[in-house]
């Protein structure tokens, strides 16, 4: 499987093909002219500057470089030492005419392209043919002609490869007059490139636009009837349209019927190719109508607009216009998504008219959707039993392509016409922030590894639809409201939130969010994505706010207000106390932090008045608490029913290794299962036609599992306790209290969750180059749809310090005042002299909030004194459930250096499971000791209580040692010890005791 885990440096396979298009480029041009002409071109026309300007204006890359020579001898010398892609000759030289010069150049370098560019005032005859030059043009001082000449040569050099490899479309232009060709080609190229750009803006990012520009149709020029027919025969499957003059050579003779006969011949063989007849004689319009073909008068002042009209309406550029039998417009579409919506209800006769004319495939070709166009073009009316079956097939092909093209792509949001099924949209510029970068990587990873979807065909592995607001939105908001002073202001979180709520919201963001809500009516999660969030070494995980809104009100203005408030409050959390204290800890300036925002579909289903997924969880590719035969590198997952707040806050959940899903360390007996199983869960309260203010987790309600026994998640995932039998049965279909142990999944493989977790974690670890942590959730459906595995977030687990090999001897294990077989980190420290302990004799599980307040106060004193400390106490540190441990938050323990979790008779729980808690302590290098009730684990309370007391609070004692303790953690074995300082009196006494 390893070889299937690919991470391409470029884009999807389709776009990697575009890297190979237009391989031959015109880089260097040799211009041979008189000094006067060169001076006119450079000084008066500013030709070099204008070429660069034209290229930039058309978003084309690498403009060619011009080198000037004044004589043929100088030119030949230059050709000896340098390579040129194109030679341009300008008549007006006294020593030799251009045809002779061209022959001499081609004799020296066979095959080199040579073009002649004559002055308009020379009145070069229209039928001039010069064997020494490949093309002749009339120069009128416009830089656009040079751009057109270059692009036309590049088209000629690349057409054979690009048509055969990717199916690039071709436009044939038949014109023998240097004067008209010089005026006609620039118009056509400019319009073609601009229309291609307009097309590519829909649903693509900047890299895709650049690559797909290479897939624009190519223009090939023919000067005679025979040349035109050769081009038609060679490229007939790829021809998008033909534009022809009326009079040009046929069989060596200038023929006034050549163009009409050519277009008639093409129409007879392919009636679906758009044709345009051009002439400076208006009476030829009737001859064009008889073919039938469109007509343009070369002398018309409307020439530019007529060309644009033909390109947009007949070559497939611009909007797709549905017309009835009389040519009247009935609907139009500007994107795949809007075309799909129109196709669903367009009348049958109009649908079939466009099908017969191949209008759909032509439109797709113009948009470089070549594979889709190739699929649709062969379809004929007689291939289907009826029109509706034909319609369904078209819709299916378009929907499949529309979904596929968005995978793994960050798409710039277009409020006028966006596809709401796009995986990842972005508003504004600037950074995506850490969390959004992880989401974008998820989308890319899932798109580039199709083997994952093939392996698990009975489950959809996907990511929720996501819209991000780049950091430019945050910058604008802060600037227009002058709020930068909040970075140093000492304000309560509620006051900061109030200031942000009352501040003016940027109108350009509000307008785009309004357009977004026009198409999106599912519940939304508004999440932070700061620059530093989920970074590998300074991760601000869980410190910022997330808000969920039902987004179900009938009035879009009410929904918009709720969404805007959510975005403001996420921005406000940048300046809350928790991230400020964290920034201080890692020496990061708060004013350097910037906040992007993720607006994400809430994965789940509605059950009654609440919305939640069947399962939420966190998976980690490295297990800091392996149990039994588990190995750390096999990873670990923690899952709960409902929204994932239960998991990230470390409440009652089920923890297992994907390798051994049947082993549940926290549920070895029936009684343990009943005690540790989840009894409540979180769901998003829906609005039900009402609107309510959002206040963080207040939108989420803690629900009793017993009240939802009839819901699909409980029926599918719960077991039942049979009291009279004293056992738990792995089904919810029998009477009795429900126990959520996920046995149908972990034991009986209702869904392949453990296997999916193993593969996705391994894939993500390979992609990120180290251990990873991901948040996920699972939806179950009753209507026959496949279960959904949604990847909600991906971040690197903080790098473990593997460089230093820490050795802990047997002697040190005996001498330790604290030892743990489940220690976190890889370190050796001698910098801790302060210790905060929650005294076991006065601990009360009902008083954990008061204990947290007491610790926070002492922490504040130690912050001012810049003193690190060791923190020891019972239960889960940082737990959101005060009955499972002491609910400290980061500002409460911001100066801690190491943490010890112990147990008491009144509080014995599994190791801390809150993912944000673990992510931050590993990021900061805080060592963590879990003192379990098993061999090799010890907490010498007598030693701690004998140390000097600085302060004795109601529950917490602040101790200060005469010399720092020695802290050692071996990350390979998860073994950790704390030793008294070497040479101290305590150390000597301990050594004597051990020796005795």
Secondary structure, DSSP 8 states (H G I E B T S, - for coil): -GGG----SSS-HHHHHHTTSS-S---EEEEE--HHHHHIIIIIS-HHHHHHHHHHHTT--S--EEEEESSHHHHHHHHHHS--SEEEE-S--SS--HHHHHHHHHHHSTT-EEEEEEEGGG---TT---TT-SEEEEE-S-HHHHHHHHHHHHHHHHHHHHHHHH---EEEEE---HHHHHHHHHHHHHHHHHHHHHHHTTT--HHHHHHHHTTS-EEEEESBHHHHHHHHHHHGGGEEEEEEES-EEETTEEETTHHHHHHHHHHHH-TTSEEEEEES-TTHHHHHHHHT-EEEETT-TTHHHHHHHHHHHHSS-S-EEEE-TTS-EEEEESSHHHHHHHHHHS-HHHHHHHHHTTHHHHHHHHTT-HHHHHHHHT--GGGSSSHHHHHHHHHHHHHHHHHHHHTT--EE--TTS--TT-SEEEESSS---HHHHHHHHHHHHHHH-HHHHHHTTTEEEE---EEEE-HHHHHHHHHHHT-GGGGT----HHHHHHHHHHS---HHHHHHHHHHHHH--S-EEEEEEESSTT-SSS--TT-S-EEEE----S-HHHHHHHHHHHHHHHHHGGGSHHHHHHHHHTT--GGG--EEEEEEE---EEETTEEE-SEEEEEESS-TT--TT--GGG-EEEEEESSTHHHHTT-S-EEEBTTBTT--TT-SSHHHHHHHSB-EEEEEE--TT------GGGGEEEEEGGGGTTSHHHHHH-EEEETTTTEEES-SSSSS-EEB--HHHHTT-SS-HHHHHHHHHHHHHHHHTS-EEEEEEEE--SSS--EEEEEEEEEE------SS-----HHHHHH-SEEESEEES-EEEEEEEEEEEE-GGG--GGGHHHHHHHHHHHHHHHHHHT--EEEEEES-TT-SSTTTS----GGGGTTEEEEEEE-BTTB-------HHHHHHHHHTT-EEEE--SSTT-EE-HHHHHTS-EEEE-SSEEEEEEEEEEEEEEETTTTEEEEE--TTSHHHHHHHHHHH-
